[in-house]
Amino acid sequence: MNFISTRGGECVSGAQAIVQGIARDGGLFVPETFPSVSVEEMEKMLSMSYAERAAFVLHKYLDEYDYDGLKAACEKAYAQFEGGDAAPLVKIDSSLYMLELYHGPTCAFKDMALTLLPYLLRKGCDIVGIKEQVLILVATSGDTGKAALEGFKDAEGVKIMVFYPNDGVSKMQKLQMATQEGKNVNVVAVRGNFDSCQSAVKEIFTSETCKEELKTKGVVLSSANSINFGRLAPQIAYYFSAYLDLVSSGQIDMGDKVNFAVPTGNFGNILAAYYAERMGLPVGKLICASNKNNVLTDFIRTGTYDKRREFFKTMSPSMDILISSNLERLLFELADRNTTRVKMRMEKLAEEGVYQLYDEELSALQEILWADFCGEDETVETIYEFFEEYQYPMDTHTACAMYAASNYMAQHEKDKAPMVVVSTASPYKFPQDVMYALTGNDIKDSFKAIKHMHIATAMKVPAGLSKLRDKPVRFTGVADKDKLYGEVLKFVDRK
Ligand SMILES: *Cc1c(COP(=O)(O)O)cnc(C)c1O
């Protein structure tokens, strides 16, 4: 299958799309057509393991990768998840389920794709014919950096370097990255905020001089951020898997519709649900949940995307975002794949900070999506009330989705479709905020908060977090944002 740019410029293979990350015209790679999964194929998938289901869905898009290789890679990736099931569906009551996507090595849903991306990328290089060593550069505001480090550690032919804003990530996230193991990894803190960190990394990516110098050293750059199709594709699989689990446990019949509520930031996770729907999964509504940064809620309700607003730091930091980059892929579909229109809107967003949908596009959008946002107080209340009622602890991001899902159900009593709330992080990843919600206590030390949460909830502490305390800190470097390329060269030259 071929991939085209949302802005019209390019047509490449799936392997090329993954290796390249972003199209040369600045657009995102999208499949030329949506592959379909028939009812017979879904019946066949019922008896498959999670890894087999994932390989099946991936192969629909990446048909130049051989199926057995994909299957082996999925098995290896998802064997690292705790508890034996990479994406367990937990029943709360007859109409409400949680899809837990946080049992991977770094305790956030980013692991679902980033445990697999190294294979997709390395194999992609082989298919395309790239012989050089690949250097992945990542600018992270927290979860992506750790998940990428863990995914790429000791991967063959690949090095990875992560930059994070020195005072823009949580203590836990910083410790997770500073203690990272692996011979091919490097982590550098950058003086400044996330935006300046991100633009400094982008400058290296777009500099021809840097690219040429690295090429003479036998190195090519690639990225692992969420606009890469290799991040999106593995996420489609868990929507199919959740649906199949509902069928095989007799909760629904094949063909019944299911709703999903997704805590949303960069629009990658919920876009994967939309792709699943376009492939034939019986989806009713997709609930797009935001936090106090509610630019997407306004967009889905009114058709106007307006980023000219205050930016809030919240207790669900992975959703603190004003420009949801994956939304461009949805825009492309809403505009009937009119690349000129997509390009025009993206330019308008860059220049004026705002653009607007046509009426018929807005109706098409509201056919499938419904949106709500959850403030800070509501996040705390949701965690507390849900634990009181069901003894089920959830993290701050998942709480936003639960809040939106509850509002949707209260306002649409006639919609009897089961609601699956997508849980994107372990509550232990944000222990202070969750403990504050559960008990009202402000615990300063993260590990103390984890200990108290374990006592309060009896939930198992994930190995990735409990081991953290005793791990030696390996990376303490701090750099100015105009010195990052120098850091890259030092890392490349290190034997
Ligand atoms: C990244 C992240 C999100 C947002 O996902 P998007 O794909 O960017 O919309 C939500 N919750 C957690 C815990 C995350 O790490």
The ligand as a MOL file (V3000), in Angstrom:
LIG
                    3D

  0  0  0     0  0            999 V3000
M  V30 BEGIN CTAB
M  V30 COUNTS 15 15 0 0 0
M  V30 BEGIN ATOM
M  V30 1 C 0.3470 10.9940 25.2340 0
M  V30 2 C -0.7110 10.7940 26.2640 0
M  V30 3 C -2.0580 11.1790 26.0470 0
M  V30 4 C -2.5050 11.8740 24.7770 0
M  V30 5 O -2.4840 11.0340 23.6520 0
M  V30 6 P -2.5200 11.6550 22.1880 0
M  V30 7 O -2.3050 10.5070 21.2840 0
M  V30 8 O -1.3860 12.6570 22.1420 0
M  V30 9 O -3.8380 12.3190 22.0060 0
M  V30 10 C -2.9910 10.9030 27.0360 0
M  V30 11 N -2.6270 10.3210 28.2000 0
M  V30 12 C -1.3540 9.9510 28.4520 0
M  V30 13 C -1.0220 9.3430 29.7640 0
M  V30 14 C -0.3450 10.1740 27.4980 0
M  V30 15 O 0.9320 9.8090 27.7700 0
M  V30 END ATOM
M  V30 BEGIN BOND
M  V30 1 1 1 2
M  V30 2 1 2 3
M  V30 3 2 2 14
M  V30 4 1 3 4
M  V30 5 2 3 10
M  V30 6 1 4 5
M  V30 7 1 5 6
M  V30 8 2 6 7
M  V30 9 1 6 8
M  V30 10 1 6 9
M  V30 11 1 10 11
M  V30 12 2 11 12
M  V30 13 1 12 13
M  V30 14 1 12 14
M  V30 15 1 14 15
M  V30 END BOND
M  V30 END CTAB
M  END
